[in-house]
Structures are given as structure tokens and as C-alpha cells.
């Protein structure tokens, strides 16, 4: 079969996301007829229908759904390859570490000190962001390593475990469970719990989450490190049967970067050395 081109995959993704050829053409900055012909050529090349078309609507076929998933990964990988190549060609480019606040449990200064003394070490930029922002930075070539939680989408990353901690229930002081010595997950099954990335409402960081808990809009099961940043209106209750949460260090899949290897090596060495005291914050 003839090899697919990133340009035609980009055309396909635009139509698949818009489900409207006119809007997709406008988004791409081209006329609609050439776009329609490009999609038809792509279907002939693959030997499958990617869309069902009527006068009322455009919909993806099952084959189209598969291609959308794969094409998005291919285009993201191509963008990341270009970004990493450009960064590699700039001698002054720094080593970028992406993280959420507190996820390193205070170990990052020691890690950075060891990394700076390593022959493979580079000047470091730290990018602190909200929930779900770290792994896209790796996939897009905008970061070299990231501290992430294991429930994050880790596609396109190689990872190693950094640290582990137990979980607690975060509730307002007046909540029915606030005075309990401990709880089990069944005790909170009917409560409004956020999902990560949070769905109701859209939660980007722990400060925002705590405010919503204070207001009584949600409660949350979080890694125990949240105690270190606890607002006075809130209470933490141990959750007996909650799965431990793991912080991972992630980097581009298949990377051969000496700087990445050095950073990960120092990070895991410090994590092992201080394992009894290290607990992450989400």
C-alpha cells in the first residue's frame, strides 16, 4: 500500500473533528472541493470508507474512528520530532522539567543539584502546570521529563516509578465523615467525587479543588501529602482501602538522551534514599 502522508492525515483529522467539510476547509484555509477530493483519494488508497455522507450529516465509519485515533498520534509524534530536533540544534536550549505543584515531595532541589554536577547535566527550566498538562508537553517535544501520576495518559512515554503514598479523604469540617478515624471507599460512593482530569467542575489544580471542597460542592480522595497544604476549613481522613497512588517520571519513548538518563537516574536514586518520607501531592 502507498505510504500515507502527514498532509492528508491532517486533512482527514480536520474533517473527522468538524464532521463538516465546509468548516474543515475553512479551518485548513483551503477550498472545500480540493478537501473533498483529498479525502476521496485517501479512502481509495486505504480501500475503506472513512465517512458516511448524507445531505444532512457527515459521520465517521468504524474504520474512520480507528484512523482518527492513529492519525492524531502520528501527527503529534511528527510535531514532537520537529520540536525536539529544533531544540537539539540550539546549543543554549535548557533541559525542561514539567510538573504539578508539590508532586516531587520536596526532592527536586537535591535532584537538580546532583544533575548540575553530572557531566551530562544541562541548565534546567521548571514548568509548573495544572492537571493533565505535563504529558502533552512530552509528546509535543516541549519538555524533556515530567513528573506525572500513573492514572495519566502515558501513551508515547517511557516511565519509571518515582514514589508511592497512601490516600486520604478531603472533606469540609462539617461533613458527616469529618470526625471519623478512617473511612472505606464504600462510604463515599454516593458523594460527588472529581475524576482526573476532573469532570465536574473543570479542576486544574489542588488550590482550586480545595476551594470547591470548602464550598461543599465536592469531596476528594487524594494522596496524603495534601495534609501539608491543608486549609483550616478542611479535614483529612485516612481511606483504609484506597489504592496507593504512584508518581512516575516520564520522558519521550525511546529517548537516547544522556541528559534524560542522568536526570532520571538521580531522581530515582533520591527517591529510593528517602522512600519512607516521600509522599506526592496532586
C-alpha positions in Angstrom: 0.0 0.0 0.0 1.2 3.5 -0.8 2.5 5.3 2.3 0.2 7.8 4.0 1.3 11.5 4.1 1.0 13.7 7.1 -0.7 16.4 5.0 -3.6 14.0 4.0 -3.8 12.8 7.6 -4.1 16.4 8.7 -7.0 16.9 6.2 -8.7 13.8 7.5 -8.4 14.8 11.1 -9.9 18.2 10.4 -12.9 16.7 8.7 -13.2 14.0 11.4 -13.2 16.6 14.2 -15.6 19.1 12.5 -17.8 16.4 10.8 -18.5 19.1 8.2 -16.5 19.6 5.1 -17.1 23.3 4.8 -16.0 24.1 8.4 -13.0 21.8 8.0 -11.9 23.5 4.8 -12.2 26.9 6.5 -10.1 25.7 9.4 -7.4 24.4 7.0 -7.5 27.5 4.8 -8.4 25.7 1.6 -11.5 25.4 -0.6 -14.0 22.6 0.0 -13.7 20.8 -3.4 -10.0 20.1 -3.0 -10.6 18.8 0.5 -13.3 16.5 -0.6 -11.1 15.1 -3.4 -8.3 14.6 -0.9 -10.5 12.6 1.4 -11.7 10.5 -1.5 -8.1 9.8 -2.6 -7.3 8.8 1.0 -10.3 6.4 1.0 -9.2 4.8 -2.3 -5.6 4.5 -1.0 -6.8 2.7 2.1 -9.6 0.7 0.4 -12.1 1.6 3.1 -14.9 4.2 3.7 -13.9 6.7 6.3 -17.1 8.7 6.4 -20.7 8.2 5.7 -22.2 11.3 4.0 -25.7 12.4 3.6 -27.3 15.7 2.7 -27.9 16.2 6.4 -24.7 15.0 8.2 -21.2 13.5 8.0 -20.3 10.7 10.3 -17.2 8.6 10.9 -17.3 4.9 10.0 -15.7 2.3 12.3 -12.6 2.5 10.1 -12.7 6.3 10.3 -12.7 6.1 14.1 -9.6 3.9 14.1 -7.8 6.2 11.7 -8.7 9.3 13.7 -7.1 7.8 16.8 -4.0 6.7 14.9 -3.7 9.9 12.8 -3.8 12.1 15.9 -0.9 10.1 17.4 1.1 10.2 14.1 0.6 14.0 13.8 1.5 14.6 17.4 4.6 12.5 17.0 5.6 14.4 13.9 5.2 17.7 15.7 7.2 16.4 18.6 10.0 15.1 16.4 10.3 18.6 14.7 10.3 20.3 18.1 12.9 18.1 19.6 15.1 18.4 16.5 14.9 22.1 16.7 15.7 22.1 20.4 18.7 19.8 19.8 20.1 22.2 17.3 20.1 25.1 19.7 23.1 24.9 21.9 21.6 27.2 24.5 18.4 25.2 24.9 17.7 24.2 28.5 16.5 20.9 30.0 12.8 21.3 30.7 11.1 19.6 33.6 7.3 19.6 33.7 5.4 19.0 37.0 2.4 19.9 39.2 3.0 21.8 42.4 4.4 19.5 45.2 4.4 16.3 43.2 8.2 15.9 43.8 7.6 16.0 47.6 10.4 18.5 48.0 13.1 16.3 46.4 13.6 18.4 43.3 16.3 20.8 44.7 18.5 17.8 45.7 17.9 16.2 42.3 18.8 19.4 40.4 21.9 19.8 42.5 23.1 16.3 41.5 22.1 16.8 37.9 24.0 20.0 37.7 27.2 18.2 38.9 26.7 15.4 36.3 28.8 15.6 33.1 25.5 15.1 31.2 23.7 17.8 33.1 22.2 20.9 31.5 20.7 24.2 32.7 17.2 23.4 33.8 13.8 25.2 33.3 11.0 24.1 35.6 7.5 24.4 34.1 4.8 24.1 36.8 1.3 23.5 35.4 -2.1 22.2 36.2 -3.8 18.8 35.9 -3.1 16.9 32.7 -0.7 19.5 31.2 2.6 17.5 31.6 2.3 14.6 29.3 1.2 16.6 26.3 4.4 18.7 26.8 6.5 15.5 26.5 4.6 14.3 23.4 4.9 17.7 21.8 8.6 17.9 22.4 8.2 20.9 24.8 9.6 19.1 27.9 12.4 16.6 28.4 10.9 14.9 31.5 7.8 15.2 33.5 6.6 14.1 37.0 3.1 12.6 36.5 0.7 10.3 38.2 0.1 6.8 37.0 -3.5 7.4 36.1 -2.4 10.0 33.5 -2.4 9.0 29.8 1.2 7.8 29.4 1.0 7.0 25.6 4.2 7.9 23.9 6.2 8.0 27.1 8.7 5.7 28.8 8.3 5.8 32.6 9.8 4.7 35.9 8.2 4.8 39.3 9.3 7.7 41.5 7.4 7.4 44.7 4.2 5.9 46.3 1.9 7.1 49.0 -1.4 6.3 50.7 -4.6 8.3 50.2 -6.9 10.3 52.4 -10.4 11.8 52.1 -10.6 15.5 52.0 -13.8 17.0 53.4 -15.1 20.2 55.0 -15.0 20.3 58.8 -18.8 20.0 59.0 -19.1 16.9 56.7 -20.7 13.7 58.1 -17.4 11.9 57.7 -15.1 14.6 59.1 -14.9 13.1 62.6 -14.3 9.5 61.5 -10.9 7.9 62.4 -10.9 6.3 59.0 -13.3 5.5 56.1 -13.6 3.0 53.3 -14.3 3.7 49.7 -17.9 2.4 50.1 -18.5 5.3 52.5 -18.0 7.8 49.7 -19.6 6.1 46.7 -22.7 8.4 46.7 -20.6 11.5 47.2 -19.7 14.0 44.4 -16.1 13.0 43.7 -13.9 14.6 41.0 -12.3 12.5 38.3 -8.8 13.1 36.9 -8.7 15.0 34.7 -11.6 16.4 36.7 -15.0 16.4 35.1 -17.3 18.4 37.4 -16.4 21.2 37.5 -13.2 21.6 35.5 -10.4 21.4 38.1 -6.9 22.3 37.1 -5.0 22.3 40.4 -5.2 21.5 44.1 -5.9 25.1 45.2 -9.0 25.2 43.0 -10.1 21.7 44.2 -9.7 22.8 47.9 -11.9 25.8 47.3 -14.7 23.6 45.9 -14.4 21.2 48.8 -14.7 24.2 51.2 -17.9 25.2 49.4 -19.3 21.7 49.8 -19.5 21.1 46.1 -17.3 18.0 46.1 -15.2 15.9 48.4 -12.0 14.2 47.2 -9.7 11.2 47.7 -6.2 12.5 47.4 -2.6 11.5 48.2 -1.7 12.0 51.8 0.7 14.9 51.1 -2.3 17.1 50.8 -2.1 17.4 54.6 1.0 19.6 54.2 -1.1 22.3 52.3 -4.4 21.8 54.2 -6.7 24.8 54.6 -8.1 25.3 58.1 -11.7 24.7 57.0 -10.8 21.2 55.7 -10.2 17.8 57.3 -8.3 14.7 56.1 -9.5 11.2 57.0 -7.4 8.1 56.1 -9.0 5.8 53.5 -8.3 2.2 54.5 -8.9 0.5 51.2 -7.9 3.2 48.7 -5.2 2.0 46.2 -1.8 3.7 46.8 -1.1 6.4 44.3 2.2 6.4 42.3 4.2 9.2 40.9 6.1 8.4 37.7 8.8 10.1 35.9 8.1 10.1 32.1 10.2 11.0 29.1 9.9 10.6 25.3 9.5 7.0 24.3 12.8 5.5 23.0 14.8 8.5 24.0 18.6 8.1 24.0 19.4 11.5 25.6 22.3 11.3 28.1 20.7 14.3 29.9 17.4 12.4 30.3 19.2 9.3 31.5 21.2 11.3 34.0 18.2 13.2 35.4 16.1 10.1 35.8 19.0 8.3 37.4 19.5 11.0 40.1 15.7 11.3 40.7 15.2 7.6 41.3 18.3 7.5 43.5 17.0 10.2 45.7 13.5 8.7 45.7 14.9 5.4 46.9 17.1 7.1 49.6 14.1 9.0 51.1 11.3 6.5 50.4 10.0 6.5 54.0 9.3 10.2 53.9 8.3 10.8 50.3 4.6 11.3 49.5 3.3 13.2 46.5 0.7 16.0 46.2 -1.8 16.2 43.4 
